[in-house]
Amino acid sequence: MQRRTSRWIVGAGLAAVGALTLTACGSGFSGDAGSSQDSSAPLSVLIGSSGDAETAAVTSAVADWSSESGTQATVTAASDLNQQLSQGFASGQPADVFYVSTDALAGFASNGSLYAYGDQLSNKDDFYPTLVDSFTYDGTFYCAPKDFSTLGLVINTDMWAAAGLTDADIPTTWDQLTAVATKLTTPEHVGLAFSPEYARVGAFMAQAGGSLLNSDQTEATVDSPENLQALEYVKGLLTAGVAKYSSDLGAGWGGEAFGKGQAAMTIEGNWIAGGLKNDYPDVKYTVAELPAGPGGQGTLQFTNCWGIAADSKNKDAALALVEKLTSTEDQLAFAQAFGVMPSVQSAADQWKTANPDSVAFLDSADFAQGVPTLAGSADVIKDLNSQLESLATGDPAAILKSAQSNMEAVVK
């Protein structure tokens, strides 16, 4: 399934960042080009690919740029991106251009591995502001967001109709979500299913007006009344039996539970389109924005950026390549090839026209909340995930108190 790996941006990928930030070691050079630069030096590009379609699309785009610019460039799909990046930085011979996840940014930026080029981008103002925030460390915009995903409410239209529901019943509030989840729950399937992790439950926190950190990531805000209200609401859905974790249904993620007909609705990202097309092509569905909570509309967003190594011998060419890869034209081509959403606002209208069934995902960018990028926050989220797994029988207040203590320990 093509996009299943995307859901691990804040899942399994987070587990790697602790080791990554300890082992990654840059030269400490983060200034301008300098005497070590060679305008004829070839570029190496290292990507964490979701599959053959992504690898082929990026390779083709880089080859086109290479032909036009005259600078040789090669693309390699990593078998373990974080490990290979760390090894490259430690050896002083990293790839020139590479994917960087939000959870890896702080570690790489703080030890001097990354070249901070964000403010040099000619298309800097075209990126969605929340994506720029996700790749800003210590007040500096480091790298260009390459694409992004948000969470939406995915609805099985056959089950919806069988329950006597219409478009007018698509939930826009928590109360309405509870009502339709209850009506959709039958002996054959549950009304709503999603993964037992912050990367899904955190959307409810955002809808309650909560977050794990304040806006500039200087204060832990996990143990808040808003987050407590969110966890109590989710616990209520679980204990009432109108929602279940995908793991409790024997599914690896919400998209699998939805595709197998175990759930009438799921909370997932836009990568689900490729998964359903490949694995469950007969499932009919529609996508809606997630309903608003007491704090208004809210969802989570997931993204990667194009990092440039501080030790790159040809930063000018690397920057030119990144500008090409984040252009409206290239991002629309990537979206068509492997299902991502463009990170530049100039591509929005064309993307919506080409993907009418997924418009809700892109419209959700207006109220999306990025995941924490503070160094060490990934480990806090990993521990929080383990506690959320038993939310149905657990104490929401105790879960938040524990995560608050852990987050306070990493806030400096």
C-alpha positions in Angstrom: 0.0 0.0 0.0 1.6 3.2 -1.1 1.0 5.7 1.6 0.8 3.6 4.7 4.3 4.7 5.7 3.2 8.3 6.1 1.2 7.5 9.2 4.5 6.7 11.0 5.8 10.2 10.7 4.6 10.6 14.2 4.5 6.9 15.0 7.5 4.6 14.5 9.5 7.5 13.1 9.4 9.2 16.5 11.0 6.2 18.2 14.1 6.7 16.0 14.7 10.3 16.9 16.1 9.7 20.3 19.0 7.6 18.9 19.2 10.0 15.9 19.8 13.1 17.9 22.5 11.3 19.9 24.4 9.9 17.0 24.0 12.7 14.4 27.1 14.8 14.4 27.7 17.7 12.1 30.8 19.8 11.5 29.2 22.7 13.3 29.5 24.8 10.1 26.2 26.6 9.5 27.3 29.7 7.8 27.4 30.8 4.1 29.1 29.0 1.3 32.7 29.8 2.2 35.9 28.6 0.7 35.0 24.9 0.9 32.4 25.4 -1.8 32.7 23.9 -5.3 30.1 25.1 -7.9 30.9 22.0 -10.0 30.5 19.5 -7.3 27.8 16.9 -7.9 24.8 16.6 -5.6 23.6 13.5 -3.8 19.9 13.3 -2.8 18.7 10.9 0.0 15.0 10.3 0.4 12.8 8.2 2.7 10.5 6.9 0.0 7.0 5.5 0.5 7.3 3.3 -2.5 8.3 2.9 -6.2 6.0 5.7 -7.3 7.6 8.3 -5.0 11.2 7.2 -5.9 10.4 7.4 -9.6 8.8 10.8 -9.4 11.6 12.4 -7.3 14.3 10.7 -9.5 12.6 12.1 -12.6 12.3 15.6 -11.2 15.9 15.7 -10.1 17.1 14.4 -13.5 15.2 17.1 -15.2 16.8 19.8 -13.0 20.2 18.2 -13.5 19.8 18.3 -17.3 18.7 21.9 -17.2 21.3 23.1 -14.7 24.3 21.1 -15.8 24.9 19.9 -12.3 25.1 16.2 -11.8 22.7 14.9 -9.2 21.8 11.3 -8.1 18.9 10.1 -6.0 19.0 7.3 -3.5 16.1 5.8 -1.6 17.2 5.1 1.9 16.5 1.8 3.6 16.7 3.5 7.0 16.7 7.3 6.5 17.5 8.4 10.0 20.3 5.9 10.4 21.9 6.8 7.1 21.7 10.5 7.7 23.3 10.1 11.1 26.1 8.0 9.6 26.7 10.6 6.9 26.8 13.5 9.3 29.2 11.6 11.7 31.5 10.7 8.8 31.5 14.3 7.5 30.2 13.0 4.1 26.4 13.4 4.3 24.1 13.6 1.4 23.7 17.1 0.1 19.9 17.2 0.0 17.6 14.9 2.0 14.2 14.5 3.7 14.0 15.8 7.3 11.0 15.0 9.5 9.7 17.4 12.1 10.8 15.2 14.9 14.4 15.1 13.6 14.7 18.8 12.9 15.8 19.9 16.4 18.5 17.3 16.8 20.0 18.0 13.4 19.7 21.8 13.7 21.1 22.0 17.2 24.3 20.1 16.4 25.1 22.0 13.3 24.3 19.3 10.7 21.8 21.4 8.8 22.3 24.5 6.6 19.7 27.1 7.5 18.6 28.3 4.1 14.8 28.9 4.6 15.0 32.7 4.4 16.9 32.6 1.1 14.1 30.8 -0.7 12.5 32.9 -3.4 9.2 31.1 -2.8 9.4 31.5 1.0 6.1 33.3 1.3 4.2 30.7 -0.7 4.5 28.0 2.0 1.6 27.5 4.4 2.6 29.4 7.6 2.0 26.4 9.9 4.5 24.4 7.8 7.1 27.1 8.1 6.6 27.0 11.8 7.2 23.2 11.8 10.7 23.8 10.3 11.6 26.8 12.4 14.1 26.1 15.1 15.3 28.6 17.7 13.7 31.4 15.6 15.4 30.3 12.3 13.5 28.9 9.3 15.8 26.0 8.3 14.3 24.1 5.4 11.5 24.1 2.8 8.5 21.9 3.5 8.3 19.4 0.7 4.6 18.5 1.1 2.2 17.7 3.9 -0.8 15.7 5.1 -3.7 16.5 7.5 -6.3 14.3 9.3 -9.9 14.2 8.1 -13.1 12.1 8.8 -13.4 9.3 6.3 -16.9 8.0 5.9 -18.1 4.7 4.3 -21.0 6.0 2.2 -22.8 2.7 1.9 -22.9 2.2 5.7 -23.9 5.8 6.1 -26.9 5.4 3.8 -27.8 2.1 5.4 -28.1 3.9 8.7 -30.5 6.4 7.2 -28.0 9.2 7.3 -27.6 12.0 4.7 -25.1 14.7 3.8 -27.0 16.9 6.3 -25.9 14.5 9.1 -22.1 14.9 8.5 -20.9 15.9 12.0 -19.6 19.3 12.6 -19.5 19.1 16.5 -18.5 16.5 19.0 -22.1 15.9 20.0 -23.0 15.2 16.4 -20.0 12.9 16.0 -21.2 10.9 19.0 -24.7 10.7 17.6 -23.6 9.4 14.2 -21.0 7.0 15.6 -23.8 5.6 17.8 -26.1 5.2 14.9 -23.5 3.6 12.7 -22.5 1.0 15.3 -23.9 -2.4 14.6 -23.0 -6.0 15.5 -21.0 -6.1 12.3 -19.0 -2.9 12.6 -18.2 0.0 15.0 -19.1 3.5 14.2 -15.6 5.0 14.4 -12.0 3.6 14.5 -8.6 5.2 14.8 -5.1 4.3 15.9 -4.2 4.4 19.6 -1.7 7.2 19.4 -1.3 10.9 19.8 -1.1 11.3 16.0 -4.8 10.6 16.0 -6.1 11.3 19.5 -4.2 14.6 19.4 -6.7 15.9 16.9 -9.3 15.9 19.7 -6.9 17.9 21.9 -6.5 20.5 19.1 -10.3 20.7 18.8 -10.6 21.3 22.5 -8.1 24.2 22.2 -5.3 22.2 23.7 -1.7 21.4 22.7 1.4 19.7 24.1 3.5 22.8 24.1 2.8 26.5 23.8 3.3 28.3 20.5 7.0 28.9 20.8 7.6 25.6 22.5 9.0 27.2 25.7 6.3 25.7 28.1 4.7 22.3 28.5 0.9 22.6 28.2 0.0 18.9 28.3 -1.8 18.9 31.6 -4.4 21.4 30.7 -8.2 21.5 31.1 -8.6 21.5 27.3 -6.6 18.3 26.9 -8.4 16.7 29.8 -11.7 17.5 28.2 -10.5 15.9 24.9 -9.3 12.7 26.6 -12.4 12.4 28.6 -14.5 12.7 25.4 -12.4 10.1 23.6 -12.6 7.8 26.6 -16.4 8.2 26.5 -16.6 7.1 22.9 -14.4 4.1 23.6 -16.3 3.0 26.7 -19.6 3.4 25.0 -18.5 1.0 22.3 -19.2 3.5 19.5 -15.5 3.9 18.8 -12.6 1.5 19.0 -8.9 1.6 18.5 -7.8 -0.1 15.3 -5.6 -2.4 17.3 -8.6 -3.7 19.2 -10.1 -4.7 15.9 -7.0 -6.6 14.9 -6.1 -3.9 12.3 -2.7 -2.2 11.9 -4.2 1.2 11.4 -7.5 3.0 10.9 -7.4 2.7 7.2 -7.2 -1.1 7.4 -10.1 -1.3 9.8 -12.1 1.0 7.5 -11.2 -0.9 4.4 -12.1 -4.3 5.9 -15.5 -2.9 6.9 -14.8 -3.1 10.6 -15.6 0.6 11.0 -18.0 3.0 9.3 -15.7 6.0 9.9 -12.1 6.5 10.6 -9.8 9.4 11.3 -6.9 9.3 8.8 -4.7 11.4 6.5 -5.0 11.9 2.8 -2.6 8.9 2.2 -5.7 6.7 2.8 -6.8 7.4 -0.8 -3.9 5.4 -2.2 -4.3 2.7 0.4 -8.0 2.2 -0.3 -7.4 2.2 -4.1 -4.8 -0.4 -3.9 -6.1 -2.7 -1.1 -9.9 -2.1 -0.9 -11.0 -0.6 -4.3 -14.6 -1.5 -3.8 -15.1 0.6 -0.7 -17.0 3.8 -1.4 -16.3 6.7 0.8 -16.3 10.5 1.3 -14.0 12.7 3.3 -15.2 15.5 5.6 -13.3 18.0 7.9 -13.0 16.8 11.4 -15.8 18.1 13.6 -15.2 21.1 15.9 -14.8 20.7 19.6 -15.1 23.2 22.4 -12.1 25.1 21.2 -13.2 25.2 17.5 -12.0 23.2 14.5 -8.7 21.4 14.8 -6.6 18.7 13.2 -3.0 17.6 13.1 -0.6 18.0 10.2 2.4 15.9 9.2 5.2 17.0 7.0 8.9 16.7 5.9 11.3 19.2 4.6 14.1 19.2 2.1 17.2 19.5 4.3 20.6 20.7 3.0 23.7 19.5 4.8 26.0 22.1 6.4 28.9 20.1 5.0 27.6 20.2 1.4 30.2 21.3 -1.1 27.7 22.9 -3.4 25.1 24.7 -1.3 24.1 27.1 -4.1 23.2 24.2 -6.4 21.4 22.4 -3.6 19.3 25.5 -2.9 18.4 25.8 -6.6 17.4 22.2 -6.7 15.2 22.6 -3.6 13.5 25.6 -5.2 12.7 23.5 -8.3 11.4 20.6 -6.2 9.1 22.8 -4.2 7.8 24.8 -7.2 4.1 24.7 -8.0 4.7 22.5 -11.1 6.9 19.9 -9.4 4.7 19.7 -6.3 1.6 19.1 -8.4 3.4 16.4 -10.3 4.4 14.7 -7.0 0.8 15.0 -5.8 -0.4 13.1 -8.8 2.4 10.5 -8.6 2.2 9.5 -5.0 -0.8 11.3 -3.3 0.7 14.1 -1.1 -0.6 17.6 -0.8 1.6 20.5 -2.0 3.2 22.7 0.6 2.8 25.8 -1.4 -0.5 27.8 -1.5 -0.2 28.6 -5.2 -0.9 24.9 -6.0 -4.1 24.7 -3.9 -6.7 25.4 -6.5 -5.2 23.0 -9.1 -4.8 20.3 -6.5 -8.4 20.6 -5.4 -9.6 20.4 -9.0 -7.5 17.3 -9.6 -8.6 15.7 -6.2 -12.2 16.7 -5.7 -12.8 13.8 -3.2 -10.0 15.0 -0.9 -10.6 18.7 -0.8 -11.5 18.5 3.0 -7.9 17.5 3.7 -6.4 20.6 2.1 -9.1 22.9 3.5 -8.1 21.6 6.9 -4.7 23.3 6.6 -6.3 26.5 7.8 -6.8 25.1 11.3 -4.1 22.4 11.4 -1.7 22.1 14.4 1.8 20.9 13.8 3.3 18.2 16.1 6.1 19.3 18.6 9.5 19.7 17.1 11.4 20.4 20.4 14.4 18.1 20.9 13.3 15.3 23.2 9.6 15.7 22.6 9.5 12.6 20.4 10.3 10.5 23.4 7.6 12.1 25.4 5.1 11.4 22.7 6.3 7.8 22.5 5.6 7.3 26.2 2.2 9.1 25.8 1.3 6.7 23.1 1.9 3.7 25.3 -0.5 5.3 27.9 -3.2 6.2 25.4 -3.4 2.5 24.4 -5.3 1.9 27.7 -7.3 5.1 27.7 -10.6 3.2 27.8 -9.7 1.8 31.2 -7.2 4.5 32.3 -7.3 7.8 34.1 -7.1 10.7 31.6 -5.9 13.1 34.3 -3.1 10.8 35.4 -2.0 10.2 31.7 -1.8 14.0 31.2 0.0 14.5 34.5 2.7 11.9 33.6 3.2 13.4 30.1 3.3 16.9 31.5 6.2 15.9 33.8 8.0 14.3 30.9 7.5 17.3 28.7 8.7 19.7 31.3 11.9 17.8 31.5 12.7 18.5 27.9 11.7 22.1 27.8 14.7 24.3 28.3 
